[in-house]
């Protein structure tokens, strides 16, 4: 299934586990690459990626506009 990101975000916010899994699958490679460019310790990148997605799940309910999900997610990774 290739749902638009906005639909996935809405479903994930509603507690749909398959939508949450799909968001992680779609963005984990890019988030990992982004964090690799920011972090000097290669061994920490996987942990930081996981932490990014944990924070995403905890904060998803506060994302007002699902259309800005991607920059919001990368801001979480950066911070």
C-alpha positions in Angstrom: 0.0 0.0 0.0 1.3 3.4 -1.0 -0.8 5.8 1.0 0.0 9.5 0.9 2.0 10.7 3.9 -0.8 12.9 5.2 -3.1 9.9 5.3 -0.5 7.8 7.1 0.0 10.5 9.7 -3.7 10.8 10.4 -4.0 7.1 10.8 -0.9 6.9 12.9 -2.3 9.6 15.2 -5.5 7.6 15.6 -3.4 4.6 16.8 -3.2 2.6 13.6 -0.1 0.4 14.1 0.3 -0.4 10.4 0.4 3.3 9.6 3.0 3.8 12.3 5.1 1.0 10.9 4.8 2.4 7.4 6.0 5.8 8.6 9.1 4.3 10.2 9.7 2.2 7.0 9.4 5.2 4.8 11.5 7.6 6.7 14.1 5.6 8.6 16.7 5.5 5.9 16.5 9.3 5.3 16.5 10.0 9.0 19.5 7.7 9.5 21.4 9.5 6.7 20.5 12.9 8.1 21.7 12.0 11.5 24.9 10.5 10.1 25.6 13.9 8.6 25.1 15.6 12.0 26.7 13.0 14.4 30.4 12.4 14.6 30.0 9.1 16.4 28.8 6.5 13.9 28.0 4.0 16.7 25.4 6.5 18.0 23.4 6.9 14.7 21.2 3.9 15.1 20.3 4.9 18.7 19.6 8.4 17.6 17.4 7.2 14.8 15.4 5.0 17.2 15.1 7.9 19.6 13.8 10.1 16.9 11.0 7.7 16.1 10.1 7.2 19.8 9.8 11.0 20.1 7.8 11.1 16.9 5.2 8.6 18.3 5.0 10.5 21.6 4.5 13.9 20.0 2.4 13.0 17.0 -0.8 14.0 18.7 0.4 17.5 18.9 1.2 17.9 15.2 -1.6 20.2 14.1 -1.1 19.9 10.3 -0.2 16.5 9.0 1.0 18.2 5.8 4.1 19.5 7.6 5.0 16.0 9.0 8.3 15.6 7.2 10.0 18.9 8.2 8.6 18.3 11.7 10.1 14.9 11.9 13.5 16.1 10.7 13.4 18.9 13.3 12.9 16.3 16.0 15.9 14.4 14.6 18.0 17.6 14.6 17.1 18.5 18.1 
